[in-house]
Amino acid sequence: MNEARDYGDNVFSDELPDLGDGVRGLRMVRSDECPLVCAVWELDPGAASGPYHLHHGTDELLIVLRGRPSVRTPDGERELAPGSVVQFPRGLPGAHQVLNHSDGVVRFVMAAYHGSPEVIEYPEEGVVIVGSRSASADGEQLFKRFPPE
């Protein structure tokens, strides 16, 4: 998913930073003490939240606030309605992508429990990202991106 910017405290905020490609996003208030986080997203018609992916250390929950986004999962693609809630568990059963095939803007919240370490897999691109909140051998937080072989 595109990386949301800034921090807000209201999912109905009118000011969502433009992330390009018809995507706007805003991280909600976060703290180092709690791995439970969320962000609010808007997708213009034809936009996608990012590539199809799955998490090995994070559980996610999507809540549709406005519009009719589509969600792509291992079971196929389906359209959601305002108020719809969809869980994305860790591993292949939680693989997902949020798309906007409608003719209006969609807005949704993605809440997540970020485990550490985390591995994010992009199966169609062959990319794997590994990260951790703990320090690696160089003293910095671990973040590595492995391109396709």
Contacts in CASP RR format, 6 or more apart in sequence:
PFRMAT RR
TARGET T0000
AUTHOR 0000-0000-0000
METHOD contacts of the structure
MODEL  1
MNEARDYGDNVFSDELPDLGDGVRGLRMVRSDECPLVCAVWELDPGAASG
PYHLHHGTDELLIVLRGRPSVRTPDGERELAPGSVVQFPRGLPGAHQVLN
HSDGVVRFVMAAYHGSPEVIEYPEEGVVIVGSRSASADGEQLFKRFPPE
1 41 0 8 1.000
1 49 0 8 1.000
1 50 0 8 1.000
1 53 0 8 1.000
1 98 0 8 1.000
1 110 0 8 1.000
2 19 0 8 1.000
2 20 0 8 1.000
2 21 0 8 1.000
2 23 0 8 1.000
2 25 0 8 1.000
2 49 0 8 1.000
2 50 0 8 1.000
3 19 0 8 1.000
4 17 0 8 1.000
4 19 0 8 1.000
4 25 0 8 1.000
4 26 0 8 1.000
4 27 0 8 1.000
4 39 0 8 1.000
4 40 0 8 1.000
4 41 0 8 1.000
5 17 0 8 1.000
5 19 0 8 1.000
5 25 0 8 1.000
5 26 0 8 1.000
5 27 0 8 1.000
6 17 0 8 1.000
6 26 0 8 1.000
6 27 0 8 1.000
7 26 0 8 1.000
7 27 0 8 1.000
7 28 0 8 1.000
7 29 0 8 1.000
7 30 0 8 1.000
8 26 0 8 1.000
8 27 0 8 1.000
8 28 0 8 1.000
8 29 0 8 1.000
9 28 0 8 1.000
9 29 0 8 1.000
11 28 0 8 1.000
11 38 0 8 1.000
11 40 0 8 1.000
11 65 0 8 1.000
11 109 0 8 1.000
12 65 0 8 1.000
13 26 0 8 1.000
13 40 0 8 1.000
15 26 0 8 1.000
16 24 0 8 1.000
16 25 0 8 1.000
16 26 0 8 1.000
16 40 0 8 1.000
16 41 0 8 1.000
16 42 0 8 1.000
17 24 0 8 1.000
17 25 0 8 1.000
17 26 0 8 1.000
18 24 0 8 1.000
19 25 0 8 1.000
21 47 0 8 1.000
21 48 0 8 1.000
22 43 0 8 1.000
22 44 0 8 1.000
22 46 0 8 1.000
22 47 0 8 1.000
23 41 0 8 1.000
23 42 0 8 1.000
23 43 0 8 1.000
23 44 0 8 1.000
23 47 0 8 1.000
23 48 0 8 1.000
23 49 0 8 1.000
23 50 0 8 1.000
24 41 0 8 1.000
24 42 0 8 1.000
25 39 0 8 1.000
25 40 0 8 1.000
25 41 0 8 1.000
25 42 0 8 1.000
26 39 0 8 1.000
26 40 0 8 1.000
27 37 0 8 1.000
27 38 0 8 1.000
27 39 0 8 1.000
28 37 0 8 1.000
28 38 0 8 1.000
28 39 0 8 1.000
28 40 0 8 1.000
30 37 0 8 1.000
35 113 0 8 1.000
35 114 0 8 1.000
35 115 0 8 1.000
35 116 0 8 1.000
36 111 0 8 1.000
36 112 0 8 1.000
36 113 0 8 1.000
36 114 0 8 1.000
37 111 0 8 1.000
37 112 0 8 1.000
37 114 0 8 1.000
38 109 0 8 1.000
38 110 0 8 1.000
38 111 0 8 1.000
38 112 0 8 1.000
39 109 0 8 1.000
39 110 0 8 1.000
40 65 0 8 1.000
40 107 0 8 1.000
40 108 0 8 1.000
40 109 0 8 1.000
41 49 0 8 1.000
41 98 0 8 1.000
41 107 0 8 1.000
41 108 0 8 1.000
41 109 0 8 1.000
41 110 0 8 1.000
42 105 0 8 1.000
42 106 0 8 1.000
42 107 0 8 1.000
43 49 0 8 1.000
43 69 0 8 1.000
43 98 0 8 1.000
43 99 0 8 1.000
43 100 0 8 1.000
43 105 0 8 1.000
43 106 0 8 1.000
44 100 0 8 1.000
44 104 0 8 1.000
44 105 0 8 1.000
45 100 0 8 1.000
45 101 0 8 1.000
45 102 0 8 1.000
45 103 0 8 1.000
45 104 0 8 1.000
45 105 0 8 1.000
46 99 0 8 1.000
46 100 0 8 1.000
46 101 0 8 1.000
47 99 0 8 1.000
47 100 0 8 1.000
48 97 0 8 1.000
48 98 0 8 1.000
48 99 0 8 1.000
48 100 0 8 1.000
49 97 0 8 1.000
49 98 0 8 1.000
49 99 0 8 1.000
49 110 0 8 1.000
50 97 0 8 1.000
50 98 0 8 1.000
51 97 0 8 1.000
51 122 0 8 1.000
51 124 0 8 1.000
51 125 0 8 1.000
52 72 0 8 1.000
52 95 0 8 1.000
52 96 0 8 1.000
52 97 0 8 1.000
52 122 0 8 1.000
52 123 0 8 1.000
52 124 0 8 1.000
53 95 0 8 1.000
53 96 0 8 1.000
53 97 0 8 1.000
53 120 0 8 1.000
53 121 0 8 1.000
53 122 0 8 1.000
53 123 0 8 1.000
54 88 0 8 1.000
54 90 0 8 1.000
54 91 0 8 1.000
54 92 0 8 1.000
54 94 0 8 1.000
54 95 0 8 1.000
54 96 0 8 1.000
54 120 0 8 1.000
54 121 0 8 1.000
54 123 0 8 1.000
55 88 0 8 1.000
55 90 0 8 1.000
55 91 0 8 1.000
55 94 0 8 1.000
55 118 0 8 1.000
55 119 0 8 1.000
55 120 0 8 1.000
55 121 0 8 1.000
56 90 0 8 1.000
56 91 0 8 1.000
56 118 0 8 1.000
56 119 0 8 1.000
56 120 0 8 1.000
56 121 0 8 1.000
57 90 0 8 1.000
57 114 0 8 1.000
57 115 0 8 1.000
57 116 0 8 1.000
57 117 0 8 1.000
57 118 0 8 1.000
57 119 0 8 1.000
58 90 0 8 1.000
58 112 0 8 1.000
58 113 0 8 1.000
58 114 0 8 1.000
58 115 0 8 1.000
58 118 0 8 1.000
58 120 0 8 1.000
59 87 0 8 1.000
59 88 0 8 1.000
59 89 0 8 1.000
59 90 0 8 1.000
59 112 0 8 1.000
59 113 0 8 1.000
60 87 0 8 1.000
60 88 0 8 1.000
60 94 0 8 1.000
60 96 0 8 1.000
60 110 0 8 1.000
60 111 0 8 1.000
60 112 0 8 1.000
61 85 0 8 1.000
61 86 0 8 1.000
61 87 0 8 1.000
61 88 0 8 1.000
61 110 0 8 1.000
61 111 0 8 1.000
61 112 0 8 1.000
62 71 0 8 1.000
62 80 0 8 1.000
62 84 0 8 1.000
62 85 0 8 1.000
62 86 0 8 1.000
62 88 0 8 1.000
62 96 0 8 1.000
62 98 0 8 1.000
62 108 0 8 1.000
62 109 0 8 1.000
62 110 0 8 1.000
62 111 0 8 1.000
63 83 0 8 1.000
63 84 0 8 1.000
63 85 0 8 1.000
63 108 0 8 1.000
63 109 0 8 1.000
63 111 0 8 1.000
64 80 0 8 1.000
64 81 0 8 1.000
64 82 0 8 1.000
64 83 0 8 1.000
64 84 0 8 1.000
64 85 0 8 1.000
64 106 0 8 1.000
64 107 0 8 1.000
64 108 0 8 1.000
65 82 0 8 1.000
65 83 0 8 1.000
65 107 0 8 1.000
65 108 0 8 1.000
65 109 0 8 1.000
66 82 0 8 1.000
66 105 0 8 1.000
66 106 0 8 1.000
66 107 0 8 1.000
67 81 0 8 1.000
67 82 0 8 1.000
67 102 0 8 1.000
67 104 0 8 1.000
67 105 0 8 1.000
67 106 0 8 1.000
67 107 0 8 1.000
68 79 0 8 1.000
68 80 0 8 1.000
68 81 0 8 1.000
68 82 0 8 1.000
68 102 0 8 1.000
68 106 0 8 1.000
69 79 0 8 1.000
69 80 0 8 1.000
69 98 0 8 1.000
69 99 0 8 1.000
69 100 0 8 1.000
69 102 0 8 1.000
69 106 0 8 1.000
69 108 0 8 1.000
70 77 0 8 1.000
70 78 0 8 1.000
70 79 0 8 1.000
70 80 0 8 1.000
70 98 0 8 1.000
70 99 0 8 1.000
70 100 0 8 1.000
70 101 0 8 1.000
71 77 0 8 1.000
71 78 0 8 1.000
71 80 0 8 1.000
71 86 0 8 1.000
71 96 0 8 1.000
71 97 0 8 1.000
71 98 0 8 1.000
71 99 0 8 1.000
72 96 0 8 1.000
72 97 0 8 1.000
72 98 0 8 1.000
72 99 0 8 1.000
73 88 0 8 1.000
73 94 0 8 1.000
73 95 0 8 1.000
73 96 0 8 1.000
74 92 0 8 1.000
74 93 0 8 1.000
74 94 0 8 1.000
74 95 0 8 1.000
77 99 0 8 1.000
79 101 0 8 1.000
79 102 0 8 1.000
80 86 0 8 1.000
86 96 0 8 1.000
87 94 0 8 1.000
88 94 0 8 1.000
88 95 0 8 1.000
88 96 0 8 1.000
95 123 0 8 1.000
98 108 0 8 1.000
98 110 0 8 1.000
100 106 0 8 1.000
116 131 0 8 1.000
116 132 0 8 1.000
116 133 0 8 1.000
116 134 0 8 1.000
117 130 0 8 1.000
117 131 0 8 1.000
117 132 0 8 1.000
117 134 0 8 1.000
117 142 0 8 1.000
118 129 0 8 1.000
118 130 0 8 1.000
118 131 0 8 1.000
118 132 0 8 1.000
119 128 0 8 1.000
119 129 0 8 1.000
119 130 0 8 1.000
119 131 0 8 1.000
120 128 0 8 1.000
120 129 0 8 1.000
121 127 0 8 1.000
121 128 0 8 1.000
122 128 0 8 1.000
122 129 0 8 1.000
125 148 0 8 1.000
126 147 0 8 1.000
126 148 0 8 1.000
127 145 0 8 1.000
127 146 0 8 1.000
127 147 0 8 1.000
127 148 0 8 1.000
128 145 0 8 1.000
128 146 0 8 1.000
129 143 0 8 1.000
129 144 0 8 1.000
129 145 0 8 1.000
129 146 0 8 1.000
130 142 0 8 1.000
130 143 0 8 1.000
130 144 0 8 1.000
130 146 0 8 1.000
131 141 0 8 1.000
131 142 0 8 1.000
131 143 0 8 1.000
131 144 0 8 1.000
132 141 0 8 1.000
132 142 0 8 1.000
133 141 0 8 1.000
134 141 0 8 1.000
134 142 0 8 1.000
135 141 0 8 1.000
135 142 0 8 1.000
136 142 0 8 1.000
END
